[in-house]
Amino acid sequence: MGQVTLSATPKGNGYQATVTYPNGVSISSSEAFPTQAEAIEAAALKVLGMPERLADLDRPDTPD
């Protein structure tokens, strides 16, 4: 089963959003957000903006 992880880590005066896919690929925001919640929201929007990556989770030939 594939998992997409959304996380927020401290960066400067705020938090950086990161999306991690099951194959180990991580995509981080270049900007910092004032709160963890805003960083997680930005990560979620990033995932929704790349539907092809979500579709890949259902392909049988894609490693988890």
PDB file of N, CA, C and O in Angstrom:
ATOM      1  N   MET A   1       0.843  -1.177   0.000  1.00  0.00           N
ATOM      2  CA  MET A   1       0.000   0.000   0.000  1.00  0.00           C
ATOM      3  C   MET A   1       0.888   1.240   0.000  1.00  0.00           C
ATOM      4  O   MET A   1       1.831   1.331   0.786  1.00  0.00           O
ATOM      5  N   GLY A   2       0.595   2.179  -0.865  1.00  0.00           N
ATOM      6  CA  GLY A   2       1.366   3.405  -0.946  1.00  0.00           C
ATOM      7  C   GLY A   2       0.918   4.430   0.075  1.00  0.00           C
ATOM      8  O   GLY A   2      -0.271   4.564   0.367  1.00  0.00           O
ATOM      9  N   GLN A   3       1.881   5.147   0.610  1.00  0.00           N
ATOM     10  CA  GLN A   3       1.598   6.232   1.538  1.00  0.00           C
ATOM     11  C   GLN A   3       2.266   7.497   1.062  1.00  0.00           C
ATOM     12  O   GLN A   3       3.415   7.477   0.621  1.00  0.00           O
ATOM     13  N   VAL A   4       1.547   8.596   1.153  1.00  0.00           N
ATOM     14  CA  VAL A   4       2.111   9.914   0.893  1.00  0.00           C
ATOM     15  C   VAL A   4       2.151  10.617   2.238  1.00  0.00           C
ATOM     16  O   VAL A   4       1.132  10.721   2.921  1.00  0.00           O
ATOM     17  N   THR A   5       3.321  11.096   2.617  1.00  0.00           N
ATOM     18  CA  THR A   5       3.489  11.751   3.909  1.00  0.00           C
ATOM     19  C   THR A   5       3.656  13.249   3.704  1.00  0.00           C
ATOM     20  O   THR A   5       4.442  13.692   2.867  1.00  0.00           O
ATOM     21  N   LEU A   6       2.909  14.017   4.477  1.00  0.00           N
ATOM     22  CA  LEU A   6       3.029  15.467   4.477  1.00  0.00           C
ATOM     23  C   LEU A   6       3.658  15.851   5.808  1.00  0.00           C
ATOM     24  O   LEU A   6       3.233  15.379   6.863  1.00  0.00           O
ATOM     25  N   SER A   7       4.670  16.704   5.756  1.00  0.00           N
ATOM     26  CA  SER A   7       5.317  17.086   7.007  1.00  0.00           C
ATOM     27  C   SER A   7       5.734  18.552   6.972  1.00  0.00           C
ATOM     28  O   SER A   7       5.773  19.189   5.919  1.00  0.00           O
ATOM     29  N   ALA A   8       6.041  19.058   8.157  1.00  0.00           N
ATOM     30  CA  ALA A   8       6.521  20.424   8.308  1.00  0.00           C
ATOM     31  C   ALA A   8       7.742  20.395   9.212  1.00  0.00           C
ATOM     32  O   ALA A   8       7.708  19.814  10.296  1.00  0.00           O
ATOM     33  N   THR A   9       8.818  21.023   8.764  1.00  0.00           N
ATOM     34  CA  THR A   9      10.039  21.085   9.562  1.00  0.00           C
ATOM     35  C   THR A   9      10.450  22.545   9.717  1.00  0.00           C
ATOM     36  O   THR A   9      10.202  23.360   8.829  1.00  0.00           O
ATOM     37  N   PRO A  10      11.079  22.875  10.845  1.00  0.00           N
ATOM     38  CA  PRO A  10      11.490  24.265  11.056  1.00  0.00           C
ATOM     39  C   PRO A  10      12.444  24.742   9.956  1.00  0.00           C
ATOM     40  O   PRO A  10      13.353  24.021   9.545  1.00  0.00           O
ATOM     41  N   LYS A  11      12.216  25.960   9.496  1.00  0.00           N
ATOM     42  CA  LYS A  11      13.099  26.586   8.503  1.00  0.00           C
ATOM     43  C   LYS A  11      13.064  28.089   8.747  1.00  0.00           C
ATOM     44  O   LYS A  11      12.015  28.718   8.602  1.00  0.00           O
ATOM     45  N   GLY A  12      14.181  28.657   9.110  1.00  0.00           N
ATOM     46  CA  GLY A  12      14.236  30.092   9.361  1.00  0.00           C
ATOM     47  C   GLY A  12      13.257  30.488  10.456  1.00  0.00           C
ATOM     48  O   GLY A  12      13.305  29.963  11.568  1.00  0.00           O
ATOM     49  N   ASN A  13      12.376  31.415  10.130  1.00  0.00           N
ATOM     50  CA  ASN A  13      11.374  31.883  11.090  1.00  0.00           C
ATOM     51  C   ASN A  13      10.040  31.168  10.946  1.00  0.00           C
ATOM     52  O   ASN A  13       9.029  31.644  11.461  1.00  0.00           O
ATOM     53  N   GLY A  14      10.020  30.043  10.261  1.00  0.00           N
ATOM     54  CA  GLY A  14       8.764  29.337  10.042  1.00  0.00           C
ATOM     55  C   GLY A  14       8.985  27.860   9.819  1.00  0.00           C
ATOM     56  O   GLY A  14       9.859  27.250  10.435  1.00  0.00           O
ATOM     57  N   TYR A  15       8.186  27.288   8.933  1.00  0.00           N
ATOM     58  CA  TYR A  15       8.219  25.847   8.665  1.00  0.00           C
ATOM     59  C   TYR A  15       8.228  25.600   7.168  1.00  0.00           C
ATOM     60  O   TYR A  15       7.602  26.331   6.401  1.00  0.00           O
ATOM     61  N   GLN A  16       8.936  24.570   6.767  1.00  0.00           N
ATOM     62  CA  GLN A  16       9.020  24.159   5.368  1.00  0.00           C
ATOM     63  C   GLN A  16       8.133  22.937   5.173  1.00  0.00           C
ATOM     64  O   GLN A  16       8.157  22.006   5.979  1.00  0.00           O
ATOM     65  N   ALA A  17       7.354  22.947   4.104  1.00  0.00           N
ATOM     66  CA  ALA A  17       6.475  21.829   3.774  1.00  0.00           C
ATOM     67  C   ALA A  17       7.238  20.787   2.970  1.00  0.00           C
ATOM     68  O   ALA A  17       8.034  21.130   2.095  1.00  0.00           O
ATOM     69  N   THR A  18       6.995  19.509   3.268  1.00  0.00           N
ATOM     70  CA  THR A  18       7.618  18.414   2.515  1.00  0.00           C
ATOM     71  C   THR A  18       6.578  17.343   2.218  1.00  0.00           C
ATOM     72  O   THR A  18       5.791  16.963   3.084  1.00  0.00           O
ATOM     73  N   VAL A  19       6.590  16.867   0.988  1.00  0.00           N
ATOM     74  CA  VAL A  19       5.762  15.744   0.556  1.00  0.00           C
ATOM     75  C   VAL A  19       6.717  14.590   0.277  1.00  0.00           C
ATOM     76  O   VAL A  19       7.676  14.751  -0.477  1.00  0.00           O
ATOM     77  N   THR A  20       6.464  13.420   0.882  1.00  0.00           N
ATOM     78  CA  THR A  20       7.296  12.242   0.645  1.00  0.00           C
ATOM     79  C   THR A  20       6.418  11.128   0.075  1.00  0.00           C
ATOM     80  O   THR A  20       5.391  10.769   0.651  1.00  0.00           O
ATOM     81  N   TYR A  21       6.843  10.592  -1.065  1.00  0.00           N
ATOM     82  CA  TYR A  21       6.121   9.513  -1.740  1.00  0.00           C
ATOM     83  C   TYR A  21       6.723   8.167  -1.355  1.00  0.00           C
ATOM     84  O   TYR A  21       7.854   8.112  -0.873  1.00  0.00           O
ATOM     85  N   PRO A  22       5.970   7.070  -1.564  1.00  0.00           N
ATOM     86  CA  PRO A  22       6.432   5.747  -1.138  1.00  0.00           C
ATOM     87  C   PRO A  22       7.744   5.306  -1.773  1.00  0.00           C
ATOM     88  O   PRO A  22       8.464   4.497  -1.188  1.00  0.00           O
ATOM     89  N   ASN A  23       8.068   5.814  -2.946  1.00  0.00           N
ATOM     90  CA  ASN A  23       9.312   5.417  -3.607  1.00  0.00           C
ATOM     91  C   ASN A  23      10.516   6.197  -3.084  1.00  0.00           C
ATOM     92  O   ASN A  23      11.626   6.053  -3.596  1.00  0.00           O
ATOM     93  N   GLY A  24      10.290   7.027  -2.057  1.00  0.00           N
ATOM     94  CA  GLY A  24      11.375   7.769  -1.437  1.00  0.00           C
ATOM     95  C   GLY A  24      11.592   9.170  -1.975  1.00  0.00           C
ATOM     96  O   GLY A  24      12.405   9.920  -1.434  1.00  0.00           O
ATOM     97  N   VAL A  25      10.884   9.533  -3.023  1.00  0.00           N
ATOM     98  CA  VAL A  25      11.007  10.881  -3.574  1.00  0.00           C
ATOM     99  C   VAL A  25      10.364  11.875  -2.621  1.00  0.00           C
ATOM    100  O   VAL A  25       9.229  11.683  -2.187  1.00  0.00           O
ATOM    101  N   SER A  26      11.091  12.934  -2.299  1.00  0.00           N
ATOM    102  CA  SER A  26      10.572  14.002  -1.448  1.00  0.00           C
ATOM    103  C   SER A  26      10.600  15.312  -2.212  1.00  0.00           C
ATOM    104  O   SER A  26      11.541  15.601  -2.951  1.00  0.00           O
ATOM    105  N   ILE A  27       9.556  16.092  -2.021  1.00  0.00           N
ATOM    106  CA  ILE A  27       9.469  17.412  -2.635  1.00  0.00           C
ATOM    107  C   ILE A  27       9.229  18.405  -1.509  1.00  0.00           C
ATOM    108  O   ILE A  27       8.254  18.288  -0.768  1.00  0.00           O
ATOM    109  N   SER A  28      10.119  19.382  -1.381  1.00  0.00           N
ATOM    110  CA  SER A  28      10.001  20.388  -0.329  1.00  0.00           C
ATOM    111  C   SER A  28       9.700  21.749  -0.933  1.00  0.00           C
ATOM    112  O   SER A  28      10.095  22.051  -2.059  1.00  0.00           O
ATOM    113  N   SER A  29       8.992  22.560  -0.160  1.00  0.00           N
ATOM    114  CA  SER A  29       8.701  23.922  -0.602  1.00  0.00           C
ATOM    115  C   SER A  29       9.962  24.765  -0.492  1.00  0.00           C
ATOM    116  O   SER A  29      10.816  24.513   0.358  1.00  0.00           O
ATOM    117  N   SER A  30      10.071  25.739  -1.333  1.00  0.00           N
ATOM    118  CA  SER A  30      11.223  26.637  -1.245  1.00  0.00           C
ATOM    119  C   SER A  30      10.973  27.751  -0.234  1.00  0.00           C
ATOM    120  O   SER A  30      11.912  28.360   0.277  1.00  0.00           O
ATOM    121  N   GLU A  31       9.700  28.009   0.049  1.00  0.00           N
ATOM    122  CA  GLU A  31       9.359  29.056   0.986  1.00  0.00           C
ATOM    123  C   GLU A  31       9.065  28.496   2.374  1.00  0.00           C
ATOM    124  O   GLU A  31       8.781  27.308   2.529  1.00  0.00           O
ATOM    125  N   ALA A  32       9.135  29.356   3.366  1.00  0.00           N
ATOM    126  CA  ALA A  32       8.789  28.982   4.739  1.00  0.00           C
ATOM    127  C   ALA A  32       7.413  29.567   5.060  1.00  0.00           C
ATOM    128  O   ALA A  32       7.052  30.645   4.586  1.00  0.00           O
ATOM    129  N   PHE A  33       6.662  28.839   5.868  1.00  0.00           N
ATOM    130  CA  PHE A  33       5.327  29.262   6.258  1.00  0.00           C
ATOM    131  C   PHE A  33       5.321  29.576   7.754  1.00  0.00           C
ATOM    132  O   PHE A  33       6.071  28.956   8.508  1.00  0.00           O
ATOM    133  N   PRO A  34       4.497  30.519   8.198  1.00  0.00           N
ATOM    134  CA  PRO A  34       4.516  30.945   9.597  1.00  0.00           C
ATOM    135  C   PRO A  34       4.149  29.844  10.599  1.00  0.00           C
ATOM    136  O   PRO A  34       4.657  29.836  11.720  1.00  0.00           O
ATOM    137  N   THR A  35       3.270  28.917  10.202  1.00  0.00           N
ATOM    138  CA  THR A  35       2.832  27.872  11.129  1.00  0.00           C
ATOM    139  C   THR A  35       2.982  26.498  10.491  1.00  0.00           C
ATOM    140  O   THR A  35       3.072  26.369   9.270  1.00  0.00           O
ATOM    141  N   GLN A  36       3.006  25.478  11.338  1.00  0.00           N
ATOM    142  CA  GLN A  36       3.059  24.103  10.837  1.00  0.00           C
ATOM    143  C   GLN A  36       1.815  23.789  10.011  1.00  0.00           C
ATOM    144  O   GLN A  36       1.897  23.128   8.975  1.00  0.00           O
ATOM    145  N   ALA A  37       0.667  24.268  10.476  1.00  0.00           N
ATOM    146  CA  ALA A  37      -0.589  24.005   9.766  1.00  0.00           C
ATOM    147  C   ALA A  37      -0.550  24.556   8.346  1.00  0.00           C
ATOM    148  O   ALA A  37      -1.001  23.894   7.412  1.00  0.00           O
ATOM    149  N   GLU A  38      -0.015  25.761   8.176  1.00  0.00           N
ATOM    150  CA  GLU A  38       0.082  26.345   6.840  1.00  0.00           C
ATOM    151  C   GLU A  38       1.057  25.563   5.968  1.00  0.00           C
ATOM    152  O   GLU A  38       0.832  25.416   4.767  1.00  0.00           O
ATOM    153  N   ALA A  39       2.128  25.065   6.554  1.00  0.00           N
ATOM    154  CA  ALA A  39       3.090  24.268   5.797  1.00  0.00           C
ATOM    155  C   ALA A  39       2.457  22.949   5.348  1.00  0.00           C
ATOM    156  O   ALA A  39       2.650  22.529   4.208  1.00  0.00           O
ATOM    157  N   ILE A  40       1.709  22.299   6.233  1.00  0.00           N
ATOM    158  CA  ILE A  40       1.034  21.040   5.876  1.00  0.00           C
ATOM    159  C   ILE A  40      -0.009  21.298   4.789  1.00  0.00           C
ATOM    160  O   ILE A  40      -0.142  20.505   3.857  1.00  0.00           O
ATOM    161  N   GLU A  41      -0.744  22.397   4.904  1.00  0.00           N
ATOM    162  CA  GLU A  41      -1.729  22.746   3.885  1.00  0.00           C
ATOM    163  C   GLU A  41      -1.049  22.958   2.534  1.00  0.00           C
ATOM    164  O   GLU A  41      -1.556  22.506   1.507  1.00  0.00           O
ATOM    165  N   ALA A  42       0.084  23.635   2.530  1.00  0.00           N
ATOM    166  CA  ALA A  42       0.830  23.855   1.288  1.00  0.00           C
ATOM    167  C   ALA A  42       1.287  22.527   0.691  1.00  0.00           C
ATOM    168  O   ALA A  42       1.247  22.349  -0.527  1.00  0.00           O
ATOM    169  N   ALA A  43       1.721  21.596   1.537  1.00  0.00           N
ATOM    170  CA  ALA A  43       2.143  20.283   1.053  1.00  0.00           C
ATOM    171  C   ALA A  43       0.965  19.537   0.434  1.00  0.00           C
ATOM    172  O   ALA A  43       1.106  18.901  -0.611  1.00  0.00           O
ATOM    173  N   ALA A  44      -0.191  19.617   1.079  1.00  0.00           N
ATOM    174  CA  ALA A  44      -1.386  18.947   0.550  1.00  0.00           C
ATOM    175  C   ALA A  44      -1.777  19.534  -0.808  1.00  0.00           C
ATOM    176  O   ALA A  44      -2.134  18.796  -1.727  1.00  0.00           O
ATOM    177  N   LEU A  45      -1.712  20.844  -0.930  1.00  0.00           N
ATOM    178  CA  LEU A  45      -2.032  21.478  -2.210  1.00  0.00           C
ATOM    179  C   LEU A  45      -1.034  21.075  -3.290  1.00  0.00           C
ATOM    180  O   LEU A  45      -1.394  20.936  -4.459  1.00  0.00           O
ATOM    181  N   LYS A  46       0.214  20.890  -2.893  1.00  0.00           N
ATOM    182  CA  LYS A  46       1.236  20.449  -3.843  1.00  0.00           C
ATOM    183  C   LYS A  46       0.892  19.049  -4.369  1.00  0.00           C
ATOM    184  O   LYS A  46       1.032  18.780  -5.562  1.00  0.00           O
ATOM    185  N   VAL A  47       0.446  18.166  -3.478  1.00  0.00           N
ATOM    186  CA  VAL A  47       0.044  16.810  -3.882  1.00  0.00           C
ATOM    187  C   VAL A  47      -1.134  16.883  -4.842  1.00  0.00           C
ATOM    188  O   VAL A  47      -1.137  16.216  -5.877  1.00  0.00           O
ATOM    189  N   LEU A  48      -2.129  17.686  -4.505  1.00  0.00           N
ATOM    190  CA  LEU A  48      -3.306  17.803  -5.368  1.00  0.00           C
ATOM    191  C   LEU A  48      -2.964  18.407  -6.720  1.00  0.00           C
ATOM    192  O   LEU A  48      -3.661  18.154  -7.703  1.00  0.00           O
ATOM    193  N   GLY A  49      -1.914  19.192  -6.782  1.00  0.00           N
ATOM    194  CA  GLY A  49      -1.482  19.802  -8.038  1.00  0.00           C
ATOM    195  C   GLY A  49      -0.711  18.858  -8.940  1.00  0.00           C
ATOM    196  O   GLY A  49      -0.367  19.219 -10.066  1.00  0.00           O
ATOM    197  N   MET A  50      -0.432  17.637  -8.455  1.00  0.00           N
ATOM    198  CA  MET A  50       0.304  16.647  -9.251  1.00  0.00           C
ATOM    199  C   MET A  50      -0.466  15.325  -9.268  1.00  0.00           C
ATOM    200  O   MET A  50       0.018  14.326  -8.736  1.00  0.00           O
ATOM    201  N   PRO A  51      -1.661  15.305  -9.872  1.00  0.00           N
ATOM    202  CA  PRO A  51      -2.501  14.097  -9.839  1.00  0.00           C
ATOM    203  C   PRO A  51      -1.838  12.876 -10.468  1.00  0.00           C
ATOM    204  O   PRO A  51      -2.175  11.744 -10.119  1.00  0.00           O
ATOM    205  N   GLU A  52      -0.897  13.087 -11.392  1.00  0.00           N
ATOM    206  CA  GLU A  52      -0.232  11.939 -12.020  1.00  0.00           C
ATOM    207  C   GLU A  52       0.570  11.149 -10.996  1.00  0.00           C
ATOM    208  O   GLU A  52       0.688   9.930 -11.119  1.00  0.00           O
ATOM    209  N   ARG A  53       1.124  11.817  -9.989  1.00  0.00           N
ATOM    210  CA  ARG A  53       1.871  11.103  -8.942  1.00  0.00           C
ATOM    211  C   ARG A  53       0.931  10.256  -8.095  1.00  0.00           C
ATOM    212  O   ARG A  53       1.291   9.155  -7.679  1.00  0.00           O
ATOM    213  N   LEU A  54      -0.266  10.762  -7.839  1.00  0.00           N
ATOM    214  CA  LEU A  54      -1.243   9.975  -7.082  1.00  0.00           C
ATOM    215  C   LEU A  54      -1.717   8.784  -7.912  1.00  0.00           C
ATOM    216  O   LEU A  54      -1.892   7.687  -7.382  1.00  0.00           O
ATOM    217  N   ALA A  55      -1.924   8.994  -9.198  1.00  0.00           N
ATOM    218  CA  ALA A  55      -2.351   7.899 -10.075  1.00  0.00           C
ATOM    219  C   ALA A  55      -1.295   6.799 -10.105  1.00  0.00           C
ATOM    220  O   ALA A  55      -1.632   5.619 -10.201  1.00  0.00           O
ATOM    221  N   ASP A  56      -0.021   7.175 -10.023  1.00  0.00           N
ATOM    222  CA  ASP A  56       1.066   6.184 -10.028  1.00  0.00           C
ATOM    223  C   ASP A  56       0.983   5.239  -8.826  1.00  0.00           C
ATOM    224  O   ASP A  56       1.461   4.107  -8.898  1.00  0.00           O
ATOM    225  N   LEU A  57       0.385   5.690  -7.730  1.00  0.00           N
ATOM    226  CA  LEU A  57       0.268   4.836  -6.546  1.00  0.00           C
ATOM    227  C   LEU A  57      -0.573   3.597  -6.823  1.00  0.00           C
ATOM    228  O   LEU A  57      -0.389   2.565  -6.177  1.00  0.00           O
ATOM    229  N   ASP A  58      -1.493   3.691  -7.776  1.00  0.00           N
ATOM    230  CA  ASP A  58      -2.383   2.574  -8.088  1.00  0.00           C
ATOM    231  C   ASP A  58      -1.861   1.663  -9.190  1.00  0.00           C
ATOM    232  O   ASP A  58      -2.464   0.629  -9.475  1.00  0.00           O
ATOM    233  N   ARG A  59      -0.754   2.033  -9.807  1.00  0.00           N
ATOM    234  CA  ARG A  59      -0.200   1.186 -10.858  1.00  0.00           C
ATOM    235  C   ARG A  59       0.458  -0.037 -10.236  1.00  0.00           C
ATOM    236  O   ARG A  59       1.225   0.096  -9.282  1.00  0.00           O
ATOM    237  N   PRO A  60       0.171  -1.227 -10.760  1.00  0.00           N
ATOM    238  CA  PRO A  60       0.737  -2.450 -10.179  1.00  0.00           C
ATOM    239  C   PRO A  60       2.249  -2.573 -10.368  1.00  0.00           C
ATOM    240  O   PRO A  60       2.902  -3.294  -9.613  1.00  0.00           O
ATOM    241  N   ASP A  61       2.815  -1.885 -11.357  1.00  0.00           N
ATOM    242  CA  ASP A  61       4.243  -2.000 -11.624  1.00  0.00           C
ATOM    243  C   ASP A  61       5.077  -0.934 -10.887  1.00  0.00           C
ATOM    244  O   ASP A  61       6.291  -0.857 -11.078  1.00  0.00           O
ATOM    245  N   THR A  62       4.425  -0.115 -10.045  1.00  0.00           N
ATOM    246  CA  THR A  62       5.130   0.911  -9.294  1.00  0.00           C
ATOM    247  C   THR A  62       5.514   0.360  -7.922  1.00  0.00           C
ATOM    248  O   THR A  62       4.638  -0.068  -7.171  1.00  0.00           O
ATOM    249  N   PRO A  63       6.794   0.361  -7.583  1.00  0.00           N
ATOM    250  CA  PRO A  63       7.183  -0.160  -6.265  1.00  0.00           C
ATOM    251  C   PRO A  63       6.680   0.717  -5.128  1.00  0.00           C
ATOM    252  O   PRO A  63       6.619   1.940  -5.259  1.00  0.00           O
ATOM    253  N   ASP A  64       6.320   0.095  -4.016  1.00  0.00           N
ATOM    254  CA  ASP A  64       5.847   0.834  -2.828  1.00  0.00           C
ATOM    255  C   ASP A  64       7.013   1.405  -2.073  1.00  0.00           C
ATOM    256  O   ASP A  64       6.824   2.058  -1.047  1.00  0.00           O
TER     257      ASP A  64
END
